[in-house]
Amino acid sequence: SNKCETFPLAARLNIVCVGLSPDGSLAILIDEDGAALLVSLIGKCVIHRFYFHKPVHSVSFSPDGKKFVITKDNVALMYHAPGKKREFNAFVLDKTYYGPYDETTCIDWTDDSKCFAVGSKDTSTWVFGAERWANLIYYSLGGHKDIIVACFFEENSLDLYTVSQDAALCVWQCDTELDGLKPMPPKDAARKKDAEEDDEEFLEEPKGEEIHGKANPNEQETREKVKYSRVAKYFFNKEGDFNNLTAAAYHKKTHLLVTGFASGVFHLHELPDFNLIHSLSISDQRIASISINCTGDWIAFGCSGLGQLLVWEWQSESYVLKQQGHFNSMVSLAYSPDGQYIVTGGEDGKVKVWNTSSSFCFVTFTEHTSGVTAVTFTSNGYVIVSASLDGTVRAFDLHRYRNFRTFTSPRPSQFSCLAVDSSGEIVSAGSQDSFEIFIWSMQSGRLLDVISGHEGPISSLCFNPMNCVLASASWDKTVKLWDMLDSWRTKETLILNSDVLVVAFRPDGKELAVATLNGQITFWDHENAVQTGSIEGRHDLQMGRKELDKITAKQAAKGKSFTTLCYSADGQSILAGGLSKFVCIYNIKEQILMKKFEISCNFSLDAMEEYLDRRKMTEFGSMALIDEGGGGEDGVAIPLPGVKRGDMSYRHFKPEIRVTCLQFSPTGRSWGATTTEGLLIYSLDSGLLFDPFDLDIDVTPSNIRKTLHQKEYTTAIIMAFKLNEKKLIQEVMEAVPSNEVDVVCSSLPDLYVEKVLEFLASAFEISCHLEFYLTWAHKLLMLHGQKLKTRSVKLLPVIQFLQRSIQRHFEDVSKLCEWNIYNIKYALAISQQRGMKRPAEETSVDEDDLDSDSDYLM
């Protein structure tokens, strides 16, 4: 369905493993520290939290959904999975399985949930019974020379495949079927249970049953027990041109084995004959995880190094989905004028365009050779302009997806900021090193002028939306205003008492906001060069303490400031963010803090903690100075003196939390932030909220329905908007006959015209009554267009919200119409080819009729 959704919940650290219940209603998310969240995928909320005290390597639900197993250290723990009824404790430990000498790595269950297999770093694989079977309590399998990456049971069988890191596959055959597993004699079981209950009296909490496996059991223990024999051993890389094997997945119904390697190559094999179907390179980084969908058609690959997600259809050898974020941090973002798209620029030199409704990136431009510092849309919404440290400003076309203009300066300069005027004709960029502003023509690509006057690096540029005035901010403690139509002369210079970091115009162009290095936001009437207000924001930032900081977070915050500003669509509020995990929204008129948004609670990032953890301080200094990442899978591993493996320059580091750019959507419904965590979108909550408007005592749902029954439609609509309940408004609007819409629209008061337009914009998002609501929008705009134009600045967010909704439907319907026309033409061509004789008037297709829906939407 081409949608991506982010859950409104987060773990305290990066999530390392996920277990999904067979019915798809529950998921267990476990972070780096072993803290688990039990999440309802239906309600999208956390049901239970649990702490395993040690890092967990894998988690897997049994196919019947009654149990789940987690592996940590060298043990496997089996828990009762939470059921449909409410329970006091969602995680109840059932059994603890010991056996491997080293850390456990993977789990797989048999189809009937009777047994599971666990792989280990000590090159052994263990098969355990989920119940105590008389002929199978545990079984140890060797045969490999490296870490076990994955183990898989064959469908409805105890036969097993094991895959190791040195790219070897062992096929194990069992002499017993699943039906041949015998339950324990009841006498022994009862005796064992009594012994357990006696033990539990002396324990603080009930411990699960413990099963201790032996790697070399004696003959007496193995008599009349299940036996495994290795029937084959295969090696993947006979040529030796690939690195080690890093991930594997097996689809039991189609017998398809998918293996991923550290070089970004994957193989498809058919088991048990080990026939290679195909191999392909999909990345230049290691493949970290693989998953196959239930039918076996699609294979998903995750590459953690680059943040790639790929879904591959192996039969047609084509991509279903290919997504990748910015490799380094994002630096800048901009909304398109209708709010449908977001463009982001990153330090990796890429410019990416995202769809706000589906959350997918649909085009990436890679022409820049250094970090992108600023991106923006032109007013028509089809051209993206980006500035970079490589000394170029580039313009990209969203129709043909190409770089059609490249603007450069006479001497190579690193561009730190960018602005395009409201007509889209003048492009300006500020330089870090020469303190100059360069002006180009979008039409011709020529350099029109170089403006000098600042005595420090240019930190921010912004055009007035209403006229051709450019504001430039610099580290020389000034903001200069330049009139583009008057020979590029300085119109005004605003003197501030600290270095200026960012400048922003209000959407109506009548006010200017400036953020400086001392943490202040000042507001200016730029026409008269008068300061109208200021906000002291240093204490609101609440900077966290870095691991190696010598001073407290409170003291560190005194030197912090806002690095990005953005006005809301109506110009009444301002968003501010900087080197902190908080984004502040201020009311400009009252100059007070309205709300603080905490953008992350992820302690895997630096500068998150407010206080220093004394447990991390040793006699040698902070634990953060000790590079613990050196022994990981990607890092340095030195097993013996003289033996070197891995990248010796690898260092473990924690990125620092920061907000690099903020932008409000032109529709006023949402705002976006580029942060260390990625691109975050916050939108207005559309849940049930009683927010009446101009309410009278007579306005009740029963009175509204009575008025509606009397066919007084205009009065009913006004009453419904006074009560302001969405369901009731929808009921009243849809009760108006389509032939009465014209009359009702003409009799609506001006105040309610805006409210109806806003309702229509949101109704288009969810309703199927497309033509009916289009009729409403058409009549309202035709009848009240002139009056609405006089208040265009105030109404702009609502109109853009409406435009975005209609545009989305137009694209969907026009695609459908084109597809139908093509199909009908194809069917007619086939029928004519077969010699089927039909009257000429039947075979002619009137394309105008077919396209009438899409014309109406236009």
ZATI-402089 format. One record per residue (C-alpha): x, y negated, z negated; residue in three letters. Coordinates in steps of 0.1 Angstrom, whole numbers, plus 5000, padded with zeros to 4 digits. Layout:
X|Y|Z|ALA
...
% end
This chain:
5000|5000|5000|SER
5031|4978|5003|ASN
5030|4963|4968|LYS
5055|4961|4940|CYS
5046|4954|4904|GLU
5066|4945|4874|THR
5054|4957|4840|PHE
5048|4930|4813|PRO
5072|4948|4789|LEU
5109|4952|4783|ALA
5134|4973|4764|ALA
5161|4957|4742|ARG
5189|4969|4765|LEU
5193|4982|4801|ASN
5170|5012|4808|ILE
5191|5043|4817|VAL
5165|5071|4821|CYS
5128|5074|4828|VAL
5105|5104|4823|GLY
5071|5105|4840|LEU
5042|5127|4828|SER
5028|5151|4855|PRO
4994|5133|4855|ASP
5011|5099|4860|GLY
4995|5083|4830|SER
5025|5081|4806|LEU
5062|5073|4810|ALA
5091|5074|4785|ILE
5117|5047|4791|LEU
5150|5051|4772|ILE
5177|5023|4770|ASP
5215|5025|4766|GLU
5213|5027|4729|ASP
5188|5056|4727|GLY
5157|5034|4719|ALA
5126|5048|4736|ALA
5093|5032|4747|LEU
5063|5053|4754|LEU
5044|5034|4780|VAL
5008|5038|4793|SER
5010|5033|4831|LEU
4972|5027|4832|ILE
4971|5000|4806|GLY
5007|4988|4813|LYS
5014|4985|4776|CYS
5037|5001|4750|VAL
5020|5028|4729|ILE
5049|5039|4707|HIS
5085|5031|4700|ARG
5111|5057|4689|PHE
5148|5056|4682|TYR
5170|5086|4691|PHE
5201|5071|4674|HIS
5224|5082|4702|LYS
5226|5075|4740|PRO
5202|5098|4759|VAL
5213|5113|4792|HIS
5180|5126|4807|SER
5144|5131|4798|VAL
5118|5154|4815|SER
5082|5163|4809|PHE
5071|5200|4812|SER
5048|5206|4843|PRO
5018|5213|4820|ASP
5024|5179|4803|GLY
5024|5194|4767|LYS
5061|5191|4759|LYS
5091|5170|4769|PHE
5128|5176|4765|VAL
5156|5150|4760|ILE
5193|5156|4761|THR
5218|5137|4740|LYS
5253|5146|4729|ASP
5256|5184|4733|ASN
5220|5192|4722|VAL
5186|5194|4739|ALA
5156|5183|4718|LEU
5120|5195|4727|MET
5091|5173|4715|TYR
5054|5177|4716|HIS
5041|5152|4742|ALA
5014|5129|4731|PRO
4980|5140|4742|GLY
4947|5122|4750|LYS
4937|5119|4713|LYS
4951|5094|4689|ARG
4980|5106|4668|GLU
4998|5092|4638|PHE
5032|5101|4652|ASN
5034|5103|4690|ALA
5068|5121|4690|PHE
5069|5154|4670|VAL
5101|5174|4672|LEU
5094|5211|4681|ASP
5128|5227|4687|LYS
5165|5218|4688|THR
5186|5238|4712|TYR
5224|5241|4707|TYR
5247|5257|4732|GLY
5269|5235|4753|PRO
5302|5223|4738|TYR
5302|5189|4757|ASP
5276|5163|4766|GLU
5244|5175|4784|THR
5236|5160|4817|THR
5204|5173|4834|CYS
5171|5192|4828|ILE
5148|5212|4849|ASP
5116|5232|4840|TRP
5101|5263|4855|THR
5067|5258|4872|ASP
5047|5274|4843|ASP
5066|5255|4815|SER
5079|5287|4799|LYS
5116|5279|4803|CYS
5140|5250|4811|PHE
5176|5248|4822|ALA
5201|5222|4809|VAL
5234|5213|4826|GLY
5265|5201|4807|SER
5298|5184|4812|LYS
5316|5216|4800|ASP
5308|5231|4835|THR
5282|5255|4820|SER
5244|5257|4826|THR
5221|5270|4799|TRP
5186|5285|4803|VAL
5164|5282|4772|PHE
5129|5295|4765|GLY
5104|5269|4756|ALA
5089|5296|4734|GLU
5109|5324|4717|ARG
5106|5351|4743|TRP
5118|5386|4732|ALA
5139|5390|4763|ASN
5150|5353|4768|LEU
5160|5330|4740|ILE
5190|5315|4757|TYR
5214|5323|4786|TYR
5247|5307|4796|SER
5259|5305|4832|LEU
5294|5296|4842|GLY
5310|5297|4877|GLY
5317|5259|4882|HIS
5349|5240|4878|LYS
5335|5205|4872|ASP
5306|5186|4855|ILE
5271|5200|4863|ILE
5252|5172|4881|VAL
5219|5190|4885|ALA
5202|5223|4881|CYS
5169|5234|4898|PHE
5146|5264|4894|PHE
5131|5281|4925|GLU
5093|5278|4929|GLU
5075|5302|4905|ASN
5107|5320|4897|SER
5136|5321|4872|LEU
5161|5320|4901|ASP
5184|5289|4897|LEU
5205|5266|4917|TYR
5233|5246|4900|THR
5252|5217|4916|VAL
5285|5204|4902|SER
5304|5171|4907|GLN
5332|5188|4929|ASP
5304|5194|4955|ALA
5298|5231|4948|ALA
5265|5248|4948|LEU
5259|5282|4930|CYS
5228|5303|4937|VAL
5217|5324|4907|TRP
5193|5353|4909|GLN
5174|5366|4879|CYS
5164|5402|4875|ASP
5131|5393|4858|THR
5100|5374|4871|GLU
5083|5347|4851|LEU
5055|5372|4843|ASP
5081|5396|4829|GLY
5089|5373|4799|LEU
5078|5391|4767|LYS
5065|5372|4737|PRO
5081|5378|4703|MET
5066|5405|4681|PRO
5041|5388|4657|PRO
5057|5403|4626|LYS
5091|5386|4632|ASP
5074|5354|4641|ALA
5053|5353|4609|ALA
5084|5361|4588|ARG
5103|5334|4606|LYS
5075|5309|4600|LYS
5073|5316|4563|ASP
5111|5311|4560|ALA
5108|5278|4578|GLU
5080|5266|4555|GLU
5102|5275|4524|ASP
5130|5254|4539|ASP
5108|5225|4546|GLU
5099|5221|4509|GLU
5134|5209|4502|PHE
5137|5186|4533|LEU
5126|5149|4534|GLU
5111|5154|4568|GLU
5101|5185|4588|PRO
5129|5195|4611|LYS
5121|5214|4643|GLY
5132|5250|4648|GLU
5169|5253|4657|GLU
5181|5277|4684|ILE
5219|5282|4685|HIS
5232|5297|4718|GLY
5264|5316|4721|LYS
5286|5314|4752|ALA
5298|5350|4749|ASN
5271|5371|4732|PRO
5279|5408|4724|ASN
5264|5438|4742|GLU
5239|5445|4715|GLN
5224|5410|4718|GLU
5222|5412|4756|THR
5206|5447|4758|ARG
5171|5446|4774|GLU
5174|5409|4780|LYS
5171|5388|4811|VAL
5202|5390|4833|LYS
5215|5365|4859|TYR
5239|5373|4888|SER
5255|5348|4911|ARG
5246|5357|4947|VAL
5263|5329|4966|ALA
5286|5299|4961|LYS
5287|5271|4988|TYR
5309|5240|4992|PHE
5295|5208|5007|PHE
5326|5190|5020|ASN
5348|5214|5039|LYS
5364|5185|5056|GLU
5372|5167|5023|GLY
5363|5133|5037|ASP
5338|5125|5009|PHE
5342|5116|4973|ASN
5326|5135|4944|ASN
5289|5144|4943|LEU
5269|5120|4921|THR
5232|5128|4924|ALA
5209|5156|4936|ALA
5172|5164|4940|ALA
5153|5195|4951|TYR
5118|5199|4965|HIS
5105|5233|4955|LYS
5077|5237|4981|LYS
5098|5228|5012|THR
5131|5242|4997|HIS
5148|5209|5005|LEU
5180|5200|4986|LEU
5192|5164|4988|VAL
5226|5155|4975|THR
5242|5120|4972|GLY
5279|5112|4971|PHE
5301|5084|4957|ALA
5309|5072|4992|SER
5272|5064|4999|GLY
5267|5095|5021|VAL
5238|5119|5016|PHE
5232|5155|5028|HIS
5199|5174|5035|LEU
5202|5212|5031|HIS
5176|5239|5034|GLU
5179|5265|5006|LEU
5186|5294|5000|PRO
5205|5297|5033|ASP
5223|5264|5029|PHE
5215|5251|5064|ASN
5225|5215|5069|LEU
5196|5195|5084|ILE
5214|5162|5086|HIS
5238|5139|5067|SER
5239|5101|5068|LEU
5257|5072|5053|SER
5232|5047|5038|ILE
5254|5026|5016|SER
5290|5018|5008|ASP
5285|5023|4971|GLN
5278|5055|4951|ARG
5243|5069|4952|ILE
5232|5069|4915|ALA
5198|5086|4917|SER
5176|5105|4941|ILE
5139|5113|4941|SER
5116|5132|4965|ILE
5078|5125|4968|ASN
5053|5152|4962|CYS
5048|5162|4999|THR
5086|5162|5006|GLY
5084|5137|5034|ASP
5100|5107|5018|TRP
5133|5106|4998|ILE
5141|5076|4976|ALA
5178|5066|4969|PHE
5190|5042|4942|GLY
5225|5026|4944|CYS
5232|5009|4911|SER
5263|4991|4922|GLY
5246|4969|4948|LEU
5211|4971|4933|GLY
5197|4990|4964|GLN
5165|5010|4967|LEU
5160|5030|4999|LEU
5131|5052|5009|VAL
5140|5074|5038|TRP
5116|5095|5060|GLU
5139|5124|5069|TRP
5117|5140|5096|GLN
5116|5108|5118|SER
5150|5096|5105|GLU
5137|5061|5097|SER
5134|5037|5067|TYR
5101|5034|5050|VAL
5115|5008|5026|LEU
5149|4991|5022|LYS
5153|4966|4993|GLN
5184|4950|4978|GLN
5187|4921|4954|GLY
5216|4897|4954|HIS
5249|4914|4945|PHE
5261|4885|4923|ASN
5238|4861|4905|SER
5211|4841|4923|MET
5218|4804|4923|VAL
5189|4787|4940|SER
5153|4792|4950|LEU
5125|4773|4969|ALA
5088|4780|4976|TYR
5073|4776|5011|SER
5048|4748|5014|PRO
5018|4772|5012|ASP
5033|4792|4983|GLY
5034|4825|5003|GLN
5071|4829|5005|TYR
5102|4823|4983|ILE
5137|4819|4996|VAL
5167|4826|4973|THR
5204|4820|4977|GLY
5231|4838|4958|GLY
5268|4838|4951|GLU
5272|4868|4974|ASP
5266|4844|5004|GLY
5232|4859|5013|LYS
5199|4840|5018|VAL
5168|4862|5011|LYS
5131|4856|5018|VAL
5105|4872|4995|TRP
5068|4876|4999|ASN
5050|4864|4967|THR
5020|4887|4971|SER
5039|4920|4977|SER
5072|4911|4958|SER
5093|4925|4987|PHE
5122|4908|5004|CYS
5115|4910|5042|PHE
5145|4893|5057|VAL
5181|4887|5047|THR
5205|4862|5064|PHE
5242|4870|5060|THR
5258|4842|5081|GLU
5274|4824|5052|HIS
5309|4835|5043|THR
5309|4821|5007|SER
5284|4815|4978|GLY
5252|4797|4987|VAL
5246|4767|4964|THR
5212|4754|4975|ALA
5182|4765|4997|VAL
5150|4747|5007|THR
5121|4749|5032|PHE
5112|4722|5056|THR
5077|4708|5054|SER
5063|4730|5082|ASN
5073|4761|5063|GLY
5090|4779|5092|TYR
5126|4766|5088|VAL
5149|4774|5059|ILE
5180|4752|5052|VAL
5209|4764|5031|SER
5241|4749|5019|ALA
5272|4768|5010|SER
5308|4766|4996|LEU
5320|4778|5030|ASP
5316|4742|5043|GLY
5285|4747|5064|THR
5248|4739|5061|VAL
5227|4764|5081|ARG
5191|4763|5094|ALA
5172|4796|5099|PHE
5141|4801|5120|ASP
5114|4823|5104|LEU
5098|4830|5138|HIS
5128|4848|5154|ARG
5148|4853|5122|TYR
5180|4836|5135|ARG
5205|4809|5125|ASN
5196|4782|5151|PHE
5216|4753|5137|ARG
5249|4750|5118|THR
5258|4716|5104|PHE
5295|4709|5095|THR
5315|4679|5082|SER
5345|4663|5100|PRO
5368|4675|5072|ARG
5361|4708|5055|PRO
5340|4702|5024|SER
5323|4724|4998|GLN
5286|4715|4996|PHE
5271|4717|4962|SER
5236|4704|4968|CYS
5210|4699|4996|LEU
5179|4679|5005|ALA
5156|4677|5035|VAL
5132|4648|5040|ASP
5094|4653|5042|SER
5093|4651|5080|SER
5120|4679|5082|GLY
5141|4657|5105|GLU
5169|4645|5082|ILE
5192|4670|5064|VAL
5215|4658|5037|SER
5242|4676|5016|ALA
5265|4665|4988|GLY
5301|4674|4986|SER
5320|4686|4955|GLN
5355|4675|4965|ASP
5352|4644|4986|SER
5323|4627|4966|PHE
5305|4620|4999|GLU
5269|4626|5012|ILE
5266|4639|5048|PHE
5235|4631|5068|ILE
5226|4652|5100|TRP
5197|4652|5124|SER
5178|4685|5125|MET
5167|4679|5161|GLN
5201|4674|5177|SER
5224|4689|5150|GLY
5246|4657|5151|ARG
5262|4642|5121|LEU
5245|4608|5117|LEU
5264|4593|5088|ASP
5287|4599|5059|VAL
5276|4580|5028|ILE
5303|4572|5002|SER
5299|4552|4970|GLY
5300|4578|4942|HIS
5331|4582|4922|GLU
5326|4619|4911|GLY
5313|4652|4925|PRO
5277|4650|4938|ILE
5256|4673|4916|SER
5221|4669|4930|SER
5201|4654|4959|LEU
5164|4648|4962|CYS
5142|4631|4988|PHE
5111|4611|4978|ASN
5081|4631|4991|PRO
5063|4599|5001|MET
5090|4579|5019|ASN
5125|4582|5032|CYS
5144|4574|5000|VAL
5172|4597|4989|LEU
5182|4600|4953|ALA
5218|4612|4947|SER
5231|4622|4912|ALA
5268|4624|4904|SER
5292|4631|4876|TRP
5302|4594|4876|ASP
5271|4587|4853|LYS
5250|4571|4881|THR
5220|4579|4902|VAL
5219|4560|4935|LYS
5189|4555|4957|LEU
5195|4552|4995|TRP
5169|4540|5020|ASP
5173|4562|5051|MET
5155|4537|5074|LEU
5176|4507|5064|ASP
5211|4515|5077|SER
5218|4539|5048|TRP
5223|4511|5023|ARG
5221|4516|4986|THR
5187|4505|4975|LYS
5193|4508|4937|GLU
5218|4522|4912|THR
5206|4536|4879|LEU
5233|4537|4852|ILE
5231|4565|4826|LEU
5252|4572|4795|ASN
5264|4607|4805|SER
5272|4628|4836|ASP
5241|4634|4857|VAL
5234|4671|4864|LEU
5201|4671|4882|VAL
5175|4647|4896|VAL
5139|4653|4907|ALA
5110|4632|4921|PHE
5074|4636|4910|ARG
5052|4651|4937|PRO
5035|4617|4943|ASP
5070|4600|4945|GLY
5063|4574|4919|LYS
5086|4587|4891|GLU
5121|4601|4889|LEU
5134|4626|4863|ALA
5171|4628|4855|VAL
5189|4654|4833|ALA
5223|4645|4819|THR
5252|4663|4802|LEU
5242|4652|4767|ASN
5210|4673|4769|GLY
5186|4644|4776|GLN
5159|4642|4802|ILE
5151|4606|4812|THR
5122|4593|4833|PHE
5125|4563|4856|TRP
5102|4540|4875|ASP
5127|4538|4904|HIS
5108|4510|4923|GLU
5117|4486|4894|ASN
5147|4505|4881|ALA
5131|4507|4846|VAL
5134|4537|4822|GLN
5099|4548|4812|THR
5107|4576|4787|GLY
5131|4602|4775|SER
5131|4637|4760|ILE
5159|4649|4737|GLU
5162|4686|4747|GLY
5194|4698|4731|ARG
5177|4715|4702|HIS
5151|4732|4724|ASP
5176|4751|4744|LEU
5186|4773|4714|GLN
5218|4787|4730|MET
5227|4822|4719|GLY
5261|4831|4705|ARG
5285|4848|4728|LYS
5304|4879|4715|GLU
5337|4860|4714|LEU
5325|4826|4702|ASP
5342|4812|4672|LYS
5314|4788|4663|ILE
5278|4794|4654|THR
5249|4792|4680|ALA
5235|4761|4663|LYS
5268|4742|4667|GLN
5273|4755|4703|ALA
5238|4742|4713|ALA
5248|4706|4705|LYS
5270|4706|4736|GLY
5245|4722|4759|LYS
5223|4706|4785|SER
5196|4713|4811|PHE
5210|4722|4846|THR
5177|4725|4865|THR
5145|4705|4865|LEU
5111|4708|4883|CYS
5078|4689|4881|TYR
5045|4708|4880|SER
5023|4705|4911|ALA
5001|4679|4894|ASP
5031|4659|4881|GLY
5019|4660|4844|GLN
5045|4684|4831|SER
5081|4692|4837|ILE
5100|4725|4835|LEU
5136|4725|4823|ALA
5162|4753|4820|GLY
5199|4758|4816|GLY
5226|4780|4800|LEU
5201|4796|4777|SER
5174|4824|4776|LYS
5147|4797|4772|PHE
5128|4777|4798|VAL
5110|4746|4783|CYS
5079|4730|4796|ILE
5073|4694|4785|TYR
5043|4671|4787|ASN
5057|4639|4803|ILE
5031|4614|4790|LYS
5034|4626|4754|GLU
5071|4635|4757|GLN
5066|4667|4736|ILE
5075|4704|4741|LEU
5044|4723|4751|MET
5058|4758|4753|LYS
5091|4778|4754|LYS
5093|4808|4777|PHE
5119|4835|4766|GLU
5130|4848|4800|ILE
5147|4880|4786|SER
5152|4901|4755|CYS
5179|4922|4771|ASN
5209|4925|4747|PHE
5230|4940|4775|SER
5235|4904|4786|LEU
5259|4880|4767|ASP
5248|4850|4747|ALA
5215|4866|4736|MET
5222|4870|4699|GLU
5217|4841|4675|GLU
5239|4854|4648|TYR
5272|4872|4648|LEU
5270|4909|4639|ASP
5297|4915|4613|ARG
5296|4953|4620|ARG
5313|4945|4654|LYS
5342|4927|4637|MET
5372|4949|4629|THR
5406|4942|4615|GLU
5419|4939|4651|PHE
5392|4914|4661|GLY
5358|4917|4678|SER
5348|4951|4693|MET
5339|4932|4725|ALA
5376|4928|4731|LEU
5380|4966|4733|ILE
5372|4978|4768|ASP
5348|5007|4761|GLU
5338|5009|4798|GLY
5372|5024|4807|GLY
5361|5060|4803|GLY
5328|5059|4823|GLY
5320|5077|4855|GLU
5328|5046|4876|ASP
5358|5035|4855|GLY
5393|5048|4846|VAL
5396|5083|4834|ALA
5431|5096|4824|ILE
5427|5132|4813|PRO
5464|5141|4812|LEU
5497|5122|4811|PRO
5507|5113|4846|GLY
5473|5119|4861|VAL
5455|5088|4873|LYS
5420|5087|4887|ARG
5395|5060|4894|GLY
5399|5022|4898|ASP
5426|5010|4875|MET
5415|4974|4878|SER
5379|4982|4866|TYR
5368|4962|4836|ARG
5336|4963|4817|HIS
5319|4929|4813|PHE
5286|4915|4801|LYS
5270|4888|4823|PRO
5259|4857|4805|GLU
5222|4849|4803|ILE
5214|4816|4822|ARG
5187|4800|4843|VAL
5202|4786|4875|THR
5171|4772|4893|CYS
5134|4765|4886|LEU
5106|4758|4911|GLN
5069|4752|4908|PHE
5046|4768|4934|SER
5029|4741|4956|PRO
4996|4758|4947|THR
5002|4750|4910|GLY
4993|4786|4900|ARG
5029|4799|4894|SER
5065|4790|4889|TRP
5097|4809|4897|GLY
5131|4810|4881|ALA
5164|4825|4893|THR
5182|4839|4863|THR
5209|4865|4854|THR
5180|4890|4851|GLU
5170|4883|4887|GLY
5141|4864|4903|LEU
5112|4859|4878|LEU
5077|4847|4887|ILE
5054|4834|4860|TYR
5017|4829|4869|SER
4986|4816|4852|LEU
4968|4844|4833|ASP
4936|4852|4852|SER
4920|4871|4823|GLY
4887|4863|4806|LEU
4890|4829|4790|LEU
4860|4808|4777|PHE
4869|4773|4788|ASP
4837|4753|4793|PRO
4835|4720|4811|PHE
4811|4692|4803|ASP
4788|4717|4785|LEU
4752|4710|4775|ASP
4730|4729|4750|ILE
4707|4740|4779|ASP
4735|4756|4799|VAL
4731|4793|4791|THR
4734|4824|4814|PRO
4697|4830|4812|SER
4688|4794|4821|ASN
4713|4796|4851|ILE
4696|4828|4864|ARG
4661|4812|4859|LYS
4672|4781|4880|THR
4687|4805|4906|LEU
4654|4824|4907|HIS
4636|4791|4914|GLN
4659|4786|4944|LYS
4675|4754|4930|GLU
4709|4765|4942|TYR
4729|4732|4937|THR
4717|4728|4901|THR
4726|4765|4894|ALA
4761|4761|4908|ILE
4767|4729|4887|ILE
4754|4747|4855|MET
4776|4778|4863|ALA
4807|4756|4866|PHE
4799|4738|4834|LYS
4798|4772|4816|LEU
4830|4781|4836|ASN
4827|4819|4835|GLU
4842|4834|4866|LYS
4818|4864|4869|LYS
4787|4841|4866|LEU
4801|4816|4891|ILE
4806|4845|4916|GLN
4771|4858|4910|GLU
4756|4823|4916|VAL
4777|4816|4947|MET
4769|4849|4963|GLU
4731|4845|4956|ALA
4730|4814|4979|VAL
4716|4825|5014|PRO
4741|4818|5042|SER
4716|4795|5060|ASN
4714|4773|5029|GLU
4752|4768|5025|VAL
4751|4736|5046|ASP
4724|4720|5025|VAL
4740|4730|4992|VAL
4774|4717|5003|CYS
4761|4683|5013|SER
4743|4678|4979|SER
4772|4688|4957|LEU
4787|4660|4936|PRO
4824|4651|4944|ASP
4837|4664|4911|LEU
4822|4699|4918|TYR
4835|4700|4953|VAL
4871|4703|4939|GLU
4860|4731|4915|LYS
4842|4750|4943|VAL
4873|4748|4965|LEU
4895|4761|4937|GLU
4870|4790|4931|PHE
4870|4798|4968|LEU
4908|4800|4969|ALA
4909|4825|4940|SER
4878|4844|4954|ALA
4896|4850|4987|PHE
4923|4870|4968|GLU
4899|4897|4956|ILE
4865|4894|4974|SER
4855|4914|5005|CYS
4829|4887|5016|HIS
4853|4871|5039|LEU
4829|4854|5064|GLU
4806|4841|5037|PHE
4833|4824|5017|TYR
4849|4811|5050|LEU
4816|4794|5058|THR
4816|4777|5024|TRP
4852|4765|5028|ALA
4845|4752|5064|HIS
4813|4733|5054|LYS
4829|4717|5023|LEU
4859|4705|5042|LEU
4838|4692|5071|MET
4813|4674|5049|LEU
4836|4660|5022|HIS
4869|4658|5042|GLY
4871|4620|5041|GLN
4865|4617|5004|LYS
4890|4645|4996|LEU
4916|4627|5017|LYS
4916|4597|4994|THR
4925|4620|4965|ARG
4949|4641|4986|SER
4979|4639|4962|VAL
4958|4652|4932|LYS
4941|4679|4953|LEU
4972|4691|4972|LEU
4978|4722|4949|PRO
4942|4733|4954|VAL
4942|4728|4992|ILE
4975|4747|4994|GLN
4962|4775|4973|PHE
4932|4778|4997|LEU
4954|4776|5028|GLN
4976|4804|5014|ARG
4946|4827|5008|SER
4931|4820|5043|ILE
4965|4824|5060|GLN
4970|4858|5044|ARG
4936|4870|5056|HIS
4942|4856|5091|PHE
4974|4875|5094|GLU
4958|4908|5083|ASP
4927|4904|5106|VAL
4947|4893|5136|SER
4970|4923|5133|LYS
4939|4946|5131|LEU
4923|4929|5161|CYS
4954|4932|5182|GLU
4958|4969|5172|TRP
4921|4976|5181|ASN
4924|4958|5215|ILE
4955|4978|5223|TYR
4938|5011|5213|ASN
4907|5003|5234|ILE
4929|4994|5265|LYS
4948|5026|5260|TYR
4917|5047|5258|ALA
4903|5030|5289|LEU
4935|5035|5308|ALA
4935|5072|5298|ILE
4899|5077|5309|SER
4905|5060|5342|GLN
4935|5081|5348|GLN
4914|5113|5343|ARG
4890|5100|5370|GLY
4861|5095|5347|MET
4837|5072|5366|LYS
4819|5046|5346|ARG
4800|5014|5356|PRO
4823|4984|5359|ALA
4803|4964|5333|GLU
4808|4991|5306|GLU
4846|4994|5311|THR
4853|4957|5310|SER
4863|4947|5274|VAL
4857|4911|5264|ASP
4888|4902|5245|GLU
4872|4870|5232|ASP
4845|4891|5213|ASP
4872|4913|5198|LEU
4892|4883|5187|ASP
4863|4863|5174|SER
4871|4872|5137|ASP
4907|4860|5140|SER
4896|4828|5159|ASP
4871|4821|5131|TYR
4899|4825|5105|LEU
4920|4800|5124|MET
% end
